[in-house]
Amino acid sequence: MLGLYSAAMARFSTRTGRSLEPNELALEVGRRRSLGAPLLDLTVSNPTAAGIEYPTDRIAAALALTAGAVYRPDARGLSRAREAVSADYARRGVDVGPNRILLTASTSESYAFLFKLLCDPGDTVLVPVPSYPLFEHLAALECVEAVPYPLVYHGSWRLDLEALASAVDARSRAVIVVNPNNPTGSFLRPEELQGLQLLAARHGLAIVADEVFACYDWSGARDQLPELCGDLPALTFCLGGLSKAAGLPQMKLGWLIARGPAPLVEAALSRLELVADTFLSVGTPVQEAAAALLEAGEEIRGRITERCRANLRALPGLMRGHPACEALPVEGGWSCVLRLPRTCGDEERVLGLVREDGVLVHPGYFFDFANEGYVVASLLTNPAAFREGIGRLLARSDSGF
Ligand SMILES: Cc1ncc(COP(=O)(O)O)c(C=O)c1O
């Protein structure tokens, strides 16, 4: 029988048909690394690989507590762990009951669960651009289409509510907002969130508010999370996780918080429980250790904050003497965006930077910027490498590339 089944007969879903071929930039970086040539990498997004010191004793002690853990899964997440997440929000002045929280293995998994909850195949979710590049892929894996809506820059990045409203149609199920947005570092203003709530309630859409970077607020103006406070008219899910909030992506613990009209929240959570129960993907040790990891996370967050602030402080000095280049304001998050003269295409610019200057930054197209002339650098970069890398980038722009 086996002989009858040949590779030619195998059928795969279109969802998994995305090409994994590396692009020219990835090939160039790979070539350089294989030759052992130096490269100043200003794209690091993994805090555990950024030369930041971790309190390894505290992390080891947190995990040691879980050595004898018994497996008694709870689809919404162990109540101890949900209470720990709730206490962490209380520290930020936000009242989130543990019964509104559902644990996942990561924010990516939270998206997958929410798309399963909200969408049938062929439905759409509205996603901001420029923003986190994984949305299209996360949606496609659930047979859902990601439809872009624009963020516009007028001295700061703003939600274009009119453009968003005109992107809504009968297939729309949810609007995703990223707050603060990656990579623009922009927070939504309370009035934008209010407009969004009204729009979503009017069209029966859910709001998915990705707040993974909310703890990294450089403006100092936000001491509250308005999207989690008050009576919300629309079904709203706020996403967070240890990955960014505690700088611990390797622990694989995320969460989603359901808010909005009580009957909708109850219905959503019991359906999500069914989804989560099918996978039971969150490990027991990380749940048992969640309270201690969140406490250690405060120290890690402090170190990451120091690193980002050091790079942010250096930026104005680096930009001086390069009037044609601009560092856009950063209100929060781990990235900064530079606008450069459009003397060449983004692809040509970033390839030239790698080949001739040994500097890697993200081209704007990686995040779907509407125009050429943007590059993105990570604030997690070692400060000496950041200064040297941005210096070489600006010198290259001055020379017409
Ligand atoms: C805006 C945003 N959301 C979600 C994630 C993924 O988070 P997690 O590691 O919890 O899946 C990232 C990762 O960079 C991100 O930038």
The ligand as a MOL file (V3000), in Angstrom:
LIG
                    3D

  0  0  0     0  0            999 V3000
M  V30 BEGIN CTAB
M  V30 COUNTS 16 16 0 0 0
M  V30 BEGIN ATOM
M  V30 1 C 4.0780 43.9480 18.7020 0
M  V30 2 C 4.4750 42.5380 19.0320 0
M  V30 3 N 3.5390 41.6540 19.4230 0
M  V30 4 C 3.8600 40.3830 19.7330 0
M  V30 5 C 5.1550 39.9250 19.6610 0
M  V30 6 C 5.4550 38.4860 19.9950 0
M  V30 7 O 5.4890 38.2920 21.3700 0
M  V30 8 P 5.6680 36.8190 21.9790 0
M  V30 9 O 7.1350 36.5890 22.1070 0
M  V30 10 O 4.9860 36.8940 23.3170 0
M  V30 11 O 4.9860 35.8670 21.0600 0
M  V30 12 C 6.1580 40.8020 19.2390 0
M  V30 13 C 7.5520 40.3400 19.1290 0
M  V30 14 O 8.4640 41.0540 18.7760 0
M  V30 15 C 5.8170 42.1330 18.9250 0
M  V30 16 O 6.7440 43.0090 18.4980 0
M  V30 END ATOM
M  V30 BEGIN BOND
M  V30 1 1 1 2
M  V30 2 1 2 3
M  V30 3 2 2 15
M  V30 4 2 3 4
M  V30 5 1 4 5
M  V30 6 1 5 6
M  V30 7 2 5 12
M  V30 8 1 6 7
M  V30 9 1 7 8
M  V30 10 2 8 9
M  V30 11 1 8 10
M  V30 12 1 8 11
M  V30 13 1 12 13
M  V30 14 1 12 15
M  V30 15 2 13 14
M  V30 16 1 15 16
M  V30 END BOND
M  V30 END CTAB
M  END
